[in-house]
Amino acid sequence: MALIYHPKPRGDFYLLFMSKNFWQKLNKPIYALAPMAGVADSAFRQICKQFGAGMVYSEMISATAIVYNSKKTLELMKFSKKERPYVVQLFGNKPEHFAQAAKFITKKIKPDGIDINFGCAVKKVTKQGAGIALMANLKLARRVIKATINNTNLPVSIKIRSEVDGVMALDFLKNLNDLDIKAVMIHGRTSRQGNSGAVNYKIIKQARKYFKGVILANGGIMDKSSADELLRLTDADGVGIGQGALGKPWIFKEVKSKKPKAKSKEDIFKIILDHAKLVKKLKGQEGIIEMRKHLCWYVTGMANAGELRKKLVKAESLEDIKKILK
């Protein structure tokens, strides 16, 4: 990829990458791994890519933490070239922090895009005026997006909800329709619903009136039939799969298959070990402890799931996992 330096009017220099909008190159329908904090680390993203995920997002990254050079945050953004197209998702509420974060990500991290989170309802995020709290503030949300777009040439996308405190997704998009936003993922549930309840298909379908870029529908996808239904009812360009991929990263292969085949216990155990080996390689023994939640998700539905979970939540090494699965 060619690199050039471009002078800004004020005299300093910043790095521009000769990149194109990857969103337009993706095969449709797009099956994306939705961003999930504390879950979608590099190891899990790579496993999902192996099973056909069209693109992946980072865990939620604090724009403010980037400004303050948080070592932990910088580690969270690391990725393998196998994960491309890879998008870094930011959260926060200060336009100046997004401006600095966008410059840093473009120059140092070099992902395929930058995404802004307007859909997270977790209290520690909303208390900062970020996530859904930022979606409810139309003026500030617009400033944050403009600050990001003006400080990168990477494609900028957003993730929103169907409604937050009376602010509808359509109103939100209408407020931004003059900005160069390349894609939007719309979670079809309101902020009050969180991650459960009925998905508003109509509002996702109506979004096309106000947004000309790529639209991804999100919410309630647990298998091929629910993915097909969401695509049919929304006319979206693709879907974002979140909870449906937990303990089932092969869902990306499943949704693309005409006749999906169920995974055997042996198949799943092999996937668990492949995932665990990758975690150990990337994070060491500490990563295995972090992976315990994934281990429990993997065995959900098995005949002896309860007993397996009791053992897996105590696993401290790759060797422990191997012994338990034997």
C-alpha positions in Angstrom: 0.0 0.0 0.0 1.5 3.3 -1.1 2.0 6.0 1.6 2.1 9.7 1.1 2.5 12.7 3.5 0.1 15.5 3.2 0.7 18.9 4.7 -2.2 20.5 6.6 -2.8 24.3 6.4 -1.5 24.7 10.0 1.9 23.3 9.0 2.1 19.9 10.6 2.1 16.6 8.6 0.0 13.6 8.9 0.0 10.2 7.1 -2.6 9.4 4.5 -3.0 5.9 3.2 -3.9 5.3 -0.4 -6.9 3.1 0.5 -10.3 2.6 -0.9 -13.7 2.1 0.7 -13.6 -1.6 1.5 -17.3 -1.7 2.2 -18.1 -1.4 -1.5 -15.9 -4.4 -2.3 -17.6 -6.9 0.2 -19.7 -9.7 -1.2 -23.3 -9.3 -0.4 -25.1 -10.2 1.7 -22.4 -9.2 4.2 -22.1 -11.4 7.3 -20.1 -9.3 9.9 -19.0 -10.2 13.4 -20.6 -7.5 15.4 -18.4 -5.6 17.9 -18.6 -7.1 21.4 -16.7 -5.8 24.4 -14.8 -8.4 26.4 -15.6 -11.0 23.8 -14.4 -10.2 20.2 -10.6 -10.2 20.8 -8.2 -11.1 18.1 -8.3 -14.9 18.7 -12.1 -15.0 18.5 -12.1 -12.7 15.4 -9.6 -15.0 13.7 -11.7 -18.1 14.5 -14.8 -16.4 13.1 -12.9 -15.3 9.9 -11.9 -19.0 9.4 -15.6 -19.8 9.3 -16.4 -17.1 6.8 -17.1 -13.9 8.6 -17.1 -11.2 5.9 -15.5 -8.6 8.2 -14.9 -8.0 11.9 -14.9 -5.2 14.4 -12.5 -4.7 17.4 -13.8 -4.7 20.9 -15.0 -1.2 22.0 -12.0 1.1 22.2 -12.1 4.3 24.3 -11.1 7.3 22.2 -10.0 9.0 25.5 -7.8 6.1 26.5 -6.0 6.4 23.1 -5.3 10.1 23.8 -3.8 9.2 27.2 -1.7 6.4 25.6 -3.3 3.5 27.6 -1.1 0.5 27.1 -4.1 -1.9 27.7 -6.1 0.0 25.0 -3.3 -0.2 22.5 -3.1 -3.9 23.1 -6.8 -4.3 22.4 -6.4 -2.8 18.9 -3.8 -5.2 17.8 -4.9 -7.5 15.0 -3.6 -10.1 12.4 -3.7 -9.5 8.7 -5.9 -12.7 8.6 -8.7 -10.6 10.2 -9.0 -8.1 7.3 -11.3 -6.3 6.7 -10.9 -5.2 10.3 -12.6 -2.1 11.7 -11.7 -0.4 15.0 -14.7 0.7 16.9 -14.5 3.8 19.2 -16.6 5.0 22.0 -16.5 8.3 23.9 -18.1 11.8 23.7 -15.4 14.3 23.1 -14.9 15.4 19.5 -11.3 16.4 20.2 -10.5 13.0 21.5 -12.0 11.3 18.4 -9.9 13.6 16.2 -6.7 12.6 17.9 -7.8 8.9 18.1 -8.6 8.8 14.4 -5.2 10.2 13.5 -3.4 7.7 15.7 -5.4 4.7 14.4 -4.9 5.7 10.8 -1.1 6.1 11.2 -0.2 3.5 13.8 -2.9 0.7 13.8 -3.8 0.8 10.0 -7.1 -1.0 10.1 -9.5 -1.0 7.2 -12.0 1.4 8.8 -13.1 3.2 11.9 -16.5 2.8 13.5 -18.3 4.9 16.2 -20.5 3.3 18.8 -23.9 4.8 19.5 -25.5 1.7 20.7 -23.9 0.4 23.9 -26.2 0.6 26.9 -23.7 -0.5 29.5 -23.8 1.9 32.5 -20.1 2.5 32.7 -20.2 3.6 29.1 -23.4 5.7 29.2 -22.1 7.5 32.4 -19.4 8.9 30.2 -21.9 10.3 27.8 -21.0 7.6 25.3 -22.8 4.8 23.5 -26.6 5.3 23.6 -26.1 8.5 25.7 -24.3 10.0 22.7 -27.0 8.9 20.2 -29.5 10.8 22.3 -27.4 14.0 21.8 -27.8 14.8 18.1 -25.6 17.9 18.0 -22.7 16.3 19.9 -23.0 13.1 17.9 -22.7 15.0 14.7 -19.6 16.8 16.0 -18.0 13.5 17.0 -18.6 12.0 13.6 -17.3 15.1 11.8 -14.1 15.2 13.9 -13.5 11.5 13.1 -14.1 11.9 9.3 -11.9 15.0 9.1 -8.9 13.3 10.7 -8.7 10.1 8.7 -9.1 8.9 5.1 -10.2 5.5 6.3 -13.9 4.8 5.8 -16.0 5.8 8.8 -19.0 3.8 9.9 -21.4 3.9 12.8 -23.5 1.6 15.0 -26.8 2.8 16.3 -30.1 1.5 17.8 -33.6 1.7 16.5 -34.5 4.2 19.3 -32.8 5.9 22.3 -34.8 8.1 24.6 -37.2 9.2 21.9 -34.5 9.7 19.3 -35.4 7.4 16.4 -32.8 5.8 14.2 -34.3 7.6 11.2 -34.1 11.0 12.9 -30.5 10.3 13.8 -29.6 9.3 10.2 -31.5 12.3 8.8 -29.4 14.6 11.0 -26.2 13.1 9.4 -27.2 12.6 5.8 -24.7 15.1 4.5 -21.7 13.5 6.2 -19.5 11.0 4.5 -20.5 7.9 6.5 -19.8 4.7 4.6 -21.8 2.2 6.6 -24.3 1.9 9.5 -25.1 -1.1 11.6 -28.6 -0.8 13.1 -29.5 -2.8 16.1 -33.2 -3.3 15.7 -33.9 -3.0 19.5 -34.3 0.1 21.6 -32.0 1.1 24.4 -34.6 -0.1 26.9 -34.8 -3.5 25.3 -31.1 -4.0 25.5 -30.2 -7.3 23.8 -33.6 -9.1 24.1 -37.1 -8.7 22.7 -38.6 -8.1 19.3 -36.5 -6.5 16.6 -37.9 -3.6 14.7 -37.6 -4.7 11.1 -39.5 -1.8 9.6 -37.2 1.0 10.9 -34.1 -0.8 9.5 -35.9 -1.1 6.1 -36.9 2.6 6.2 -33.4 3.7 6.9 -32.6 3.4 3.2 -34.6 6.7 2.7 -32.0 8.6 4.8 -28.8 6.6 4.2 -27.2 5.7 0.9 -24.2 3.7 2.2 -24.0 0.1 3.4 -26.7 -0.9 5.9 -26.2 -3.9 8.2 -29.2 -5.2 10.3 -28.4 -6.4 13.8 -30.3 -8.3 16.5 -31.7 -11.7 17.1 -29.6 -13.8 14.7 -29.0 -17.2 16.1 -29.0 -19.4 13.0 -29.5 -19.4 9.2 -33.3 -19.0 9.3 -33.2 -16.0 11.6 -30.4 -14.4 9.4 -32.4 -15.0 6.2 -35.5 -13.6 7.8 -33.7 -10.4 9.0 -32.3 -9.9 5.5 -35.7 -10.5 3.8 -37.6 -8.2 6.1 -35.1 -5.3 6.1 -33.6 -5.4 2.6 -30.3 -4.7 4.3 -26.9 -5.2 2.6 -26.0 -7.6 5.3 -26.2 -8.5 9.0 -24.1 -8.1 12.1 -24.0 -11.3 14.2 -23.2 -11.0 17.9 -24.7 -13.3 20.5 -25.4 -15.9 17.8 -21.6 -16.4 17.4 -20.9 -17.0 21.1 -19.9 -20.6 21.4 -20.8 -21.0 17.7 -18.3 -19.2 15.5 -19.2 -21.6 12.7 -22.5 -19.7 12.4 -20.9 -17.7 9.6 -20.5 -20.8 7.5 -23.9 -22.0 8.5 -25.7 -18.9 7.3 -24.1 -19.1 3.9 -24.9 -22.8 3.5 -28.0 -24.1 1.7 -28.2 -27.1 4.0 -26.3 -26.4 7.3 -24.9 -29.4 9.1 -24.9 -29.7 12.8 -21.5 -29.9 14.5 -20.6 -33.1 16.3 -19.2 -33.0 19.8 -15.9 -34.0 18.4 -16.0 -31.2 15.9 -16.7 -28.7 18.6 -14.0 -30.0 20.9 -11.5 -29.5 18.0 -12.6 -25.9 17.5 -12.3 -25.3 21.2 -8.7 -26.5 21.2 -7.8 -24.5 18.1 -9.3 -21.4 19.8 -7.5 -22.1 23.0 -4.1 -22.6 21.2 -4.5 -19.3 19.5 -5.4 -17.6 22.8 -2.4 -19.0 24.4 -0.2 -17.8 21.5 -1.5 -14.3 21.7 -2.1 -13.8 25.4 -0.3 -16.6 27.3 -1.7 -18.4 30.2 -3.7 -15.3 31.4 -5.6 -15.5 28.1 -6.9 -19.0 29.0 -8.5 -17.7 32.1 -10.1 -14.9 30.1 -11.4 -17.5 27.7 -13.4 -19.4 30.3 -16.6 -17.7 29.2 -16.0 -18.9 25.6 -15.4 -22.4 26.9 -18.8 -22.4 28.7 -20.6 -21.1 25.6 -19.1 -23.8 23.4 -20.5 -26.7 25.5 -24.0 -25.2 25.8 -26.6 -27.7 24.8 -24.3 -30.8 25.2 -25.7 -33.7 27.2 -23.1 -33.2 30.0 -22.8 -29.4 29.7 -23.3 -28.8 33.4 -20.4 -31.0 34.4 -18.2 -29.7 31.7 -18.8 -26.1 32.7 -18.0 -26.8 36.3 -14.6 -28.0 35.2 -14.0 -25.5 32.4 -14.5 -22.5 34.6 -11.5 -23.6 36.6 -9.2 -24.2 33.6 -6.0 -22.3 33.9 -4.0 -23.7 31.1 -4.2 -25.3 27.6 -3.3 -28.6 29.2 -6.2 -28.3 31.7 -8.6 -27.8 28.7 -7.2 -30.8 26.9 -7.6 -33.0 30.0 -11.2 -31.9 30.5 -12.2 -32.5 26.9 -10.7 -36.0 27.0 
